[in-house]
Amino acid sequence: MRTRKPVDDRQEFIVQRGRLVRTVHTTRGGTYRHRCSLDAFQAVCRFIEEHAAEGVTCEMIWHGVPEVPCTPAAVAVAFLKERGCLVVEHRRCYPTSQVFFEDALVEFHALTETAD
């Protein structure tokens, strides 16, 4: 079962102008934002789905999906963990369902629907 409780309450996600935006609140009171386009998100999700059995690390994604820069890939992974689409075991991320790609896109588009 998926949880909607934030994995890390210092971060939040929104979709703005078609991009997934991760905002992190630092311990010093500041914030920073990183973005991930839908195309980059889909590429990361495809790679994860293709390697579901062995699990993936961010480094594997960075090398396996070279057209997606490291930061957008990390945003995608953080969002997928937050939404319960990925679980971490022994430093590898594994999909939580047999229809991972579809679930990931549902979560992305559901967040789009909640945007102002």
Secondary structure, DSSP 8 states (H G I E B T S, - for coil): ----S-SSTTEEEEEETTEEEEEEE-TTS-EEEEEEEHHHHHHHHHHHHHTTTT-B-HHHHHHH-TTS-HHHHHHHHHHHHHTTSEEEETTEEEESSTTHHHHHHHHHHHHHHT--
